Amino acid sequence: MSDTKEESREERQKKLTLQKQFSKRITVARQGREAFLEKDYVSCMRKYNEYLKILADTKEVDDIFKLNPSLFGDETQISELLLISHIYWEMARIYEMTPKFQANFQKSLNQFIKFTINQPFQVLNAEMLRKYIKINGKKSRHVKLYSESYSQILIESRKCYIATICFGDIHPTTDRLRIFKDELSNWPLGLELIALYYKYSTKFVLFLEKHFLIKKVSKAILGPILLSFSILTQTSIFKRCSYYLKLLQKSGSKL
């Protein structure tokens, strides 16, 4: 009985300690960010690891690289998910500088991707990555990995903003257009077109959400167009064209 009481006391103490740590996690993350901006990367990594360790302990995960967006189910935690994604991003950039930490660089980059795909801030993070590649591509020895990560975010995303607003997230038309997006990613200039779609469709949807009447009219116009196009993507002619476009992409040809 005394052993059980002692164990319960230890458990309560552990929970109290974790609650105190959890309450100060944002302060810890902010201190890490300040150190990053000052290029004090040792202090930055110490704080970022402390922040992620608090989350890992809270979610009962044994490794900071095993954190997953699914552990943060509440929609009110979107801002924290964005913070986590940016912390992994900055950790990847720091690890990139030191060859002996390349394994952690890859893990951090993978976590950034994981906390970006299908999130409301996906377009923001993808654009941040694209700009980094454009500015630092020639200087970074990992430009290929960064480019692959950018492609992965665009390809694996199941977001189809305009189709969703017209038909809903689980409608057959929305699913057919997602399949089309996967096909498009293998065409010449396909990824560029997907990137443009995500960049401007999110702004368009946000505009529609603020204007009910325009939204209603847009759905009435766009719905039949998207439906017809989704059916077209199922035809043998379209599939044959897609096949040849994929061959062009593999051969390195440009349209």
Beta strands, then each sheet from edge to edge (+ up, - down):
end
